[in-house]
Structures are given as C-alpha cells and as structure tokens.
Amino acid sequence: MIKIYVSRFNPETDTEPHLECYEIEKIPNMKVLDALQAINDKYDADISFRSSCRAGQCGSCGILFKGNGALACQKEIKDGAIIEPLRFPVIKDLIVDKSSIEAKVKDLELSLQCDHTCRDELDTSITKEDTKDTKKVRSCIECYSCYSTCPVVNIATEEFGGPYLMRYMRKFESDPRDSFDRIKEALDEGLYKCTSCGKCLAVCPKNINTFGDAIEKMRAIAVANGSGPLPQHVAFKENILENGRSIKTDKTPFIEEAENYTGSKVAFFTGCMIDYKFPEIGHKLVKILKENGIDIDVPQGQVCCGSPLLRTGQTDIVQELVDKNKEVFKDYDTVITVCSGCGATLKNNHPEFGSKLHVMDISEFLVDKLDTDKLKEVDMKVTYHDPCHLGRGQGIKDAPREIIEKIPGVEFEEMLYPCQCCGAGGGIKSGKPEIALELSQSKAEMIKDTEADAVITICPFCQLNIQDGLDSIGCEDIKCMHLLELLDKAYE
C-alpha cells in the first residue's frame, strides 16, 4: 500500500485548496492517472481531473507532481507523492482555468502574421530547411508543465512571459513568412528574465529545450540587431577582451599563485569566479587533492569558458575562447571543474564549437578517490543546494551528497526543493538583481527551515546569490559554502 496526497477544492464548499491523503495498492508501472482513478473507485472520492489520449500526446492531463509539472498519464506514481493542479486558478480539484494564458497568446498575436503576397504563397514560401532549427520547439502539446514550473513565473514579482510564451515566439520568429517583430515582443515579455535553470526542459514531456533552442537563440538575434544585451551584460565581453575573464578582481588571481605544471595528466579549469573572486577555493582544491595523493596542473593561458556570453547572446567571440582553451588542455586526460556553469559549458556547448575535452565536476572526480581514513570529524549540520547547471545541466546529484555523507560528524538534511533555482544564472544576478534576490530569498527560507549551520553547493554564482538571500532574511549566521570548503574543514 502507498499513500498519495491529492489537492482537493470544491468551490461550493471550500474556501481554498487542501491536501487529502489516500491509501491504495500500487501495481507495476502505475501512473498518476491510474492512481487517481483507483482512488475514485476505492473511496468514491469524486476527484476531478482531465485526461484524453492517455499517451502523452494531447497535454490535457497536466498536473504538478511534488511541485513539478508532469503529465498524469506518463508520470509513475510513488509513495508519498503530492499531486496538485497546475498553477492557474482552480475550477475544481485538479482542473484549472487556463483562459489567462490563452488570452495572453491572443493579445500577443501568436499566430502567423504576414502580408497579402505571403498569404498567396503559403504552400510554397517555407521549406524544411527554414524550420530545421526550430523543429523541436514546434512539438509543444500545451500541457503547461513548463509554465507552471518556471521559478521566475512562480516566485518573482516581475512579470515574465515564461518558457511557454518564449517558445511560441521563437516558433514564429524563425518562420520566414511571419512579418511581426518577434524579438521586440520577446524583449517586452522578459527575454532577459530567464535564469537558464533548465527546469522547463526537465519537465517537458517532449524534451523541448526552451532556453537553449528559443531564449538563447533570440538573445543572440537581439544582440546582432542592436536591441540586446542588457547594459550590465556588456561588461562580460569587455572584461574578457581585456583580460580573458568575465569579471574584474582586486585579488591575486589563483592561477598566478598555483603550481602550474606538476607533470600530471589531470588539469584544473579554474574559471573566472574561482580565479578572480574565490581564489581560496582553488587553493583548497589543490590541498584536498594532495591529501588524497593526486597532483594536478593549473595550466596558464586558459580563458573564460564563454558561458556568460552564450547565456546573454554575445556569441561572436565564443569560438575564439573555445579554441584557446582547446589548445591549452589538449594534452590532458581529464579536466576538472569546481564551477557547475563552467562544467556544463565545457561539456555541453564546447563540442558544438569543435572541442570535446574529458571534463569532470570535482564531485564526480573525487567521490571514489576520497581517502575517508584521513577525514577528521566536523561538527556541523548542513543541507545541499543543487546548482541548476550541475543537477540538470550535467546530471550530477548523488556524488556531492555521497561526499558530504562521508565526512564524520556532519549531519545532513535535505531542504524541501534542493534543485529549485536560486536565481543566479542566465545573466540574472547582474542584469536583473531584483529577480535574483527574490529567488534566493525563497531558497533561503527552505534552508532556514532545515535549521542547518550551512548550505553546501558547487557553484560560486549560487554561493554568492544564496548568501545574499540568507543575509537579506536575517540569517547571516547560516553560511553558503562550496563543497571544497566543507571538505577542507575535515583536513584541518
């Protein structure tokens, strides 16, 4: 038997939705839709929900499953599952009123806009080649899982069109028959308010990468036509052209103090934030690896991975950066990163520019190499924040937790939604700091609820933003720490 929590709301008797618990027998491959029907059959519960094709094609059965958008006909039921309606006004139970988003589509004229001549040639004016780059974004089944799961849509007070509308705009922007200025439309709807968290892709039943295939592409077009990026993002490119890093520093860069060449076949990709903002984390990396009998090279000549440029649409010098790093690291068997954004960019974007290095996040590299006999007890309670570009961007969630649990004395407790975006990515921290702070405050409240002494992560951007969120809600005593900082305490 399993327990399932279902959101109930009857407008005739209830003032607001509430959860009710049901116990049913789980059968193999049981989906949420099957479970809801089983509950109705067993309890005569009369839960209202939508379903049609039962094959993941119509999108009508969209729901929230443990806070994330999903199709009830596709998502396998689990013990303790919380099933809620999508984040729209509730008509009854799991049935929602989607008229607001449908009205928005109408107001934005998200249909083909073309002149009379074009209409006369509709059958011949478009080819498969014209829509090759947007084939995936055209496969949406309008389940609204992405829209209901987007952290900016749900948390930030600033209005954002969200992934659903951004995908829609990209669909018509790429259509040669369409005469409407879709880039201006996208900018008006918040093109630069997306955090690049990848949550929309993670919940999409059609695997549509709205950020990579729609938002990022439209940002690049905006830069090319002079309507982007945000003024704060221009500094990324200026700094890179000046010193190879996307940020400035008043510290001694880590790479200048490190032992650059040890003869190791393992190299460290420092990244802008570690090299210029957190050089102490770089030194802790070298120390921890030495404690485990591992030497690394920190080769000179490496430059920014290009992530800040790719995320903000400033793509014209990315190939140059890729080529420089490819040459620097060409003779190494493994390249280690301690920044999730760098790691995701090196793994996922650089191959598109002709460079394919063997890149490993520090957690996946170290998890099986850690000499636990040398670890001293650390009296701390911690929780863990999954960086979007590590958990979703690289599929790494278990390794960091396994390392934390290997440290003697450390008490670990998961927060409510460890993979919820903190708001630091996609150029948001610099370009839309008010959104970044609002999302970090939401994350900080979850961390506070765990009563942890510290929250651990593997992303310097997340580290900065989450600490800002903690400080802003009066939790300055809770520290956001890099995993290497926690490990370092076990070697003191």
C-alpha positions in Angstrom: 0.0 0.0 0.0 1.1 3.5 -0.7 0.0 6.9 0.5 -0.9 9.6 -2.0 -1.7 13.3 -1.2 -4.2 14.9 -3.6 -5.2 18.6 -3.7 -8.9 19.0 -3.3 -11.0 22.0 -3.9 -14.8 22.3 -4.4 -15.9 25.9 -5.0 -19.3 25.1 -3.5 -17.9 24.0 -0.1 -14.2 25.1 0.1 -12.6 28.5 0.5 -9.1 27.3 -0.6 -7.5 24.0 -1.8 -6.3 21.5 0.8 -4.5 18.1 0.7 -6.3 14.8 1.4 -4.4 11.6 1.9 -5.4 8.3 0.3 -4.0 4.7 0.5 -4.1 2.5 -2.5 -2.4 -0.7 -3.7 0.3 0.1 -6.2 0.5 -2.1 -9.3 3.6 -2.3 -11.6 4.1 0.8 -13.8 1.1 2.5 -12.2 0.8 6.1 -13.5 -0.7 9.1 -11.7 -3.8 8.9 -13.8 -4.3 5.2 -12.8 -3.8 6.1 -9.2 -6.4 8.9 -9.3 -8.9 6.5 -10.9 -8.1 3.9 -8.3 -8.7 6.4 -5.5 -12.1 7.4 -7.0 -13.0 3.7 -7.3 -12.0 2.8 -3.8 -13.1 5.8 -1.9 -15.9 7.2 -4.2 -13.8 10.4 -3.8 -15.1 12.1 -7.0 -11.7 13.7 -7.7 -12.0 15.9 -10.8 -9.2 15.7 -13.3 -8.6 15.9 -17.1 -7.5 13.1 -19.4 -7.9 12.2 -23.0 -5.4 10.4 -25.1 -3.6 8.7 -22.2 -0.5 8.5 -24.4 1.3 11.7 -23.7 0.2 13.4 -26.9 -2.6 15.8 -26.0 -1.3 17.5 -22.9 -4.7 17.7 -21.3 -3.7 15.8 -18.1 -1.0 18.2 -16.9 -0.6 18.3 -13.1 2.0 19.2 -10.5 3.8 16.2 -9.1 5.8 17.1 -6.0 5.8 20.7 -7.2 6.9 19.9 -10.8 4.9 19.9 -13.9 4.1 16.5 -15.4 1.6 14.5 -17.4 -0.6 12.4 -15.2 -0.7 9.7 -17.9 3.1 9.5 -18.1 4.4 10.1 -14.5 4.8 6.9 -12.4 3.1 7.2 -9.0 5.3 7.0 -5.9 4.7 6.6 -2.2 4.2 10.0 -0.6 3.5 11.7 -3.9 1.8 15.1 -3.7 -0.5 15.7 -6.6 -1.7 19.3 -7.2 -3.2 21.3 -10.0 -1.1 23.4 -12.4 -0.5 27.0 -11.2 -3.7 28.5 -12.7 -7.0 29.4 -11.0 -8.6 26.1 -9.8 -12.0 25.2 -11.1 -12.3 22.0 -9.1 -9.6 19.7 -7.7 -7.0 19.2 -10.4 -8.9 21.0 -13.2 -7.7 24.6 -13.8 -8.8 27.6 -15.8 -6.2 28.3 -18.5 -8.0 31.2 -20.0 -5.4 33.7 -18.8 -2.6 32.2 -20.8 -4.8 31.6 -23.8 -5.8 35.3 -23.6 -2.1 36.2 -23.5 -1.5 34.2 -26.6 -4.3 36.1 -28.4 -3.1 39.5 -27.1 0.5 38.8 -28.4 -0.9 37.8 -31.8 0.9 34.5 -31.6 -0.3 33.3 -35.0 1.2 33.8 -38.4 1.4 37.5 -39.3 2.2 38.1 -42.9 1.2 40.4 -45.8 -1.1 39.6 -48.6 1.6 38.5 -51.0 2.9 36.0 -48.5 -0.6 34.6 -47.9 -0.9 33.9 -51.7 2.2 31.7 -51.5 1.7 29.9 -48.2 2.1 26.5 -49.8 5.5 27.3 -51.3 7.1 30.0 -49.2 8.5 27.8 -46.5 10.8 24.8 -46.6 12.0 22.2 -44.1 15.4 24.0 -44.1 13.6 27.1 -42.9 12.3 25.4 -39.8 15.2 23.0 -39.2 16.5 24.9 -36.2 13.0 25.2 -34.6 11.6 21.7 -35.3 11.8 20.8 -31.6 10.1 24.0 -30.3 7.2 23.3 -32.6 6.4 19.9 -30.9 4.7 21.5 -27.9 1.5 19.8 -26.8 0.4 22.7 -24.5 0.4 20.8 -21.2 1.8 24.0 -19.5 4.2 22.0 -17.3 7.0 24.4 -18.1 4.9 27.5 -17.4 3.7 26.1 -14.0 7.2 25.0 -13.0 9.2 28.1 -14.1 10.7 29.7 -10.9 10.6 33.3 -12.3 6.9 32.9 -13.3 6.0 31.5 -9.9 8.3 33.4 -7.5 9.4 36.7 -8.9 7.0 39.7 -8.7 8.2 41.0 -12.0 6.0 39.8 -14.9 7.7 37.2 -17.2 6.1 35.6 -20.2 7.7 32.3 -19.2 9.0 29.4 -21.3 5.7 28.6 -22.9 5.4 32.0 -24.5 9.1 32.3 -25.3 8.9 29.0 -27.2 5.8 30.3 -29.0 7.6 33.5 -30.1 10.7 31.6 -31.3 8.4 29.4 -33.4 7.1 32.4 -35.4 10.4 34.4 -35.2 12.0 31.7 -37.3 9.2 31.5 -39.8 10.2 33.5 -42.9 6.6 34.2 -43.7 6.0 36.0 -40.4 6.3 39.8 -40.6 5.9 40.6 -36.9 8.9 41.8 -34.8 9.1 38.8 -32.5 12.4 39.9 -30.9 10.9 43.1 -29.7 7.9 41.1 -28.5 10.1 38.7 -26.6 12.1 41.6 -25.0 8.8 43.1 -23.9 7.8 39.8 -22.3 11.1 39.4 -20.4 13.6 37.7 -22.7 16.3 38.6 -20.3 14.4 37.4 -17.2 15.1 33.7 -17.7 17.7 32.2 -15.3 18.7 29.4 -17.7 17.8 26.9 -15.0 16.7 24.3 -17.4 13.6 23.3 -15.4 11.3 23.7 -18.4 13.3 21.1 -20.3 13.4 18.8 -17.3 9.6 18.7 -17.0 8.7 18.9 -20.7 7.2 15.6 -22.0 8.5 16.5 -25.5 12.0 17.4 -24.3 11.9 20.9 -25.6 14.9 22.9 -24.6 13.2 26.3 -24.4 16.3 28.1 -23.1 18.8 26.7 -25.5 16.7 26.5 -28.6 14.5 29.5 -28.1 15.6 32.1 -25.5 19.3 31.8 -26.1 18.8 32.0 -29.9 16.6 35.1 -29.6 19.0 36.7 -27.2 21.7 36.2 -29.9 19.5 37.8 -32.5 18.7 40.7 -30.2 22.5 41.3 -29.8 23.0 41.1 -33.5 20.3 43.6 -34.3 21.4 46.0 -31.6 18.4 45.5 -29.2 20.4 43.5 -26.7 22.1 42.6 -24.4 21.2 44.4 -21.2 23.8 47.1 -20.4 25.1 45.2 -17.4 26.0 42.3 -19.6 28.2 44.3 -22.0 30.9 44.2 -19.2 31.3 40.5 -19.6 32.6 40.8 -23.1 34.7 43.9 -22.4 36.4 42.2 -19.4 37.1 39.0 -21.5 38.6 41.0 -24.3 40.8 42.9 -21.8 42.0 40.1 -19.5 40.4 36.8 -20.6 38.0 36.8 -17.6 34.3 37.9 -17.5 34.8 39.8 -14.2 37.4 42.1 -12.7 39.4 41.5 -9.5 41.2 43.2 -6.7 42.8 39.9 -5.5 45.8 38.0 -6.7 44.4 35.5 -9.2 44.6 31.9 -8.1 46.3 30.9 -11.3 49.2 33.2 -10.6 49.9 31.6 -7.2 49.3 28.0 -8.1 51.9 25.4 -9.1 51.1 25.5 -12.8 52.8 22.4 -14.1 53.3 19.2 -12.0 53.5 16.7 -14.8 50.0 15.4 -14.0 47.6 14.4 -16.8 44.8 15.9 -14.8 44.3 19.7 -15.2 42.2 22.2 -13.4 39.9 24.6 -15.4 39.9 27.4 -12.9 37.0 29.6 -14.4 36.6 33.3 -13.9 34.9 33.2 -10.4 37.5 30.9 -8.8 40.5 32.6 -10.4 39.3 36.2 -9.6 36.6 36.0 -6.9 37.3 32.9 -4.8 41.0 32.1 -5.2 40.9 30.5 -1.7 38.7 27.7 -3.1 41.3 26.9 -5.8 43.9 26.6 -3.1 41.7 24.3 -1.0 41.2 22.1 -4.1 44.9 21.6 -4.5 45.3 20.9 -0.8 42.5 18.3 -0.7 43.7 16.5 -3.9 47.2 16.3 -2.4 45.8 14.8 0.8 44.4 12.1 -1.5 47.6 11.6 -3.4 46.5 13.5 -6.5 48.5 16.2 -8.3 47.0 18.5 -10.9 48.3 21.0 -13.4 46.9 24.5 -13.4 47.9 25.4 -17.0 48.4 29.1 -17.9 46.8 30.6 -21.0 43.3 29.3 -20.2 40.4 31.9 -20.5 36.7 32.2 -19.8 34.7 29.2 -21.0 32.3 31.7 -22.7 29.2 30.8 -20.6 28.4 34.4 -19.7 28.5 35.3 -23.4 26.4 32.3 -24.5 23.8 32.9 -21.9 23.4 36.6 -22.8 23.6 36.2 -26.6 27.1 37.7 -27.1 28.3 34.8 -29.2 30.7 36.4 -31.7 34.0 35.7 -29.7 33.0 32.3 -28.2 34.8 30.3 -30.9 38.0 32.2 -30.1 37.7 31.3 -26.4 36.9 27.7 -27.2 39.9 27.4 -29.5 42.2 28.9 -26.9 41.1 26.5 -24.2 41.2 23.6 -26.5 44.9 24.3 -27.2 45.7 24.7 -23.5 44.1 21.5 -22.4 44.8 19.3 -25.5 47.4 17.1 -23.8 45.4 16.3 -20.6 43.4 13.1 -20.0 40.9 14.9 -17.6 39.9 18.4 -16.9 38.4 19.2 -13.5 35.9 22.0 -12.8 34.6 23.3 -9.5 32.0 25.6 -11.0 28.9 24.0 -12.4 28.4 26.7 -15.0 31.9 26.1 -16.4 31.5 22.4 -16.3 28.1 22.5 -18.2 29.5 24.8 -20.8 32.6 22.7 -21.4 30.6 19.5 -21.6 27.5 20.7 -23.5 28.5 23.8 -25.5 32.1 23.4 -26.5 31.6 20.3 -28.6 29.4 22.5 -30.8 32.4 24.6 -31.4 34.8 21.7 -32.2 36.2 21.0 -28.7 35.5 17.8 -26.8 37.6 17.5 -23.6 37.1 14.9 -20.9 35.6 17.2 -18.3 34.6 16.1 -14.8 33.0 18.0 -11.9 35.0 17.8 -8.8 32.3 15.8 -7.0 32.2 13.1 -9.7 36.0 13.0 -9.9 36.6 12.8 -6.2 33.7 10.7 -4.9 35.5 7.4 -5.5 39.0 8.7 -4.7 38.4 10.2 -1.3 40.5 8.6 1.5 38.0 8.6 4.3 40.5 7.4 6.8 42.1 10.8 6.7 38.9 12.8 7.3 38.5 14.4 10.7 35.2 14.9 12.4 33.3 18.1 11.5 30.5 19.1 13.9 28.0 20.7 11.6 24.5 20.3 10.3 24.3 21.0 6.6 21.9 20.9 3.6 22.7 20.9 -0.1 21.7 23.1 -3.0 21.7 21.5 -6.4 23.1 24.1 -8.9 20.9 24.0 -12.0 24.0 23.6 -14.3 25.2 20.6 -12.2 22.0 18.7 -11.4 20.1 19.3 -14.6 22.9 20.6 -16.8 25.3 17.7 -16.1 23.0 15.1 -14.4 25.1 15.1 -11.2 23.1 14.9 -8.0 24.3 11.9 -6.0 28.1 12.4 -6.0 28.0 15.7 -3.9 25.7 14.1 -1.3 27.8 11.0 -1.1 30.9 13.1 -0.4 29.0 15.1 2.3 27.8 11.9 4.0 31.4 10.5 4.1 32.6 13.3 6.3 32.5 12.2 10.0 30.3 14.3 12.3 28.3 16.0 9.6 24.6 15.8 9.9 22.8 16.1 6.6 19.2 17.1 5.9 17.6 17.8 2.6 15.7 21.0 2.1 12.2 21.0 0.6 13.2 21.6 -3.0 17.0 21.3 -3.3 17.0 21.7 -7.1 14.9 24.8 -7.2 16.8 27.6 -8.9 18.4 30.2 -6.6 18.2 32.9 -9.3 21.9 33.4 -10.0 22.2 32.1 -13.6 21.4 33.3 -17.1 22.8 36.8 -16.5 20.1 37.4 -13.9 22.4 38.2 -11.0 24.0 41.1 -12.9 21.1 42.1 -15.2 18.1 41.6 -13.1 19.4 41.6 -9.5 15.9 42.1 -8.0 14.8 38.8 -9.5 17.9 37.1 -8.4 17.4 38.3 -4.8 13.7 37.3 -4.8 14.5 33.7 -5.9 17.4 33.5 -3.5 15.2 34.6 -0.6 12.8 31.8 -1.5 15.7 29.3 -1.4 16.9 30.9 1.9 13.6 30.2 3.6 13.9 26.5 2.7 17.4 26.4 4.1 16.3 28.2 7.2 13.6 25.5 7.8 16.3 22.8 7.9 18.0 24.6 10.9 21.3 23.8 9.1 24.5 25.6 10.0 25.5 25.9 6.3 24.2 25.1 2.9 26.7 23.4 0.6 26.9 23.8 -3.2 29.4 23.6 -6.1 28.8 26.8 -7.9 30.3 30.2 -6.9 27.4 32.1 -8.6 24.9 30.1 -6.4 27.2 30.6 -3.4 27.1 34.4 -3.8 23.4 34.7 -4.5 22.2 32.3 -1.8 24.3 34.1 0.8 22.7 37.4 -0.3 19.3 35.7 0.2 20.2 34.4 3.6 21.6 37.7 4.7 18.5 39.6 3.5 16.1 37.5 5.6 18.3 37.8 8.7 20.1 34.5 8.5 23.6 35.8 8.3 24.8 33.1 10.7 24.0 30.4 8.1 26.8 30.2 5.5 26.6 29.1 1.9 29.8 27.1 1.4 31.5 25.4 -1.6 31.8 21.6 -1.1 35.6 22.1 -1.1 35.3 24.4 1.9 33.4 21.8 3.9 35.9 19.1 2.9 38.7 21.4 3.9 37.4 21.5 7.5 37.8 17.7 7.6 41.6 18.1 6.9 42.3 20.9 9.4 
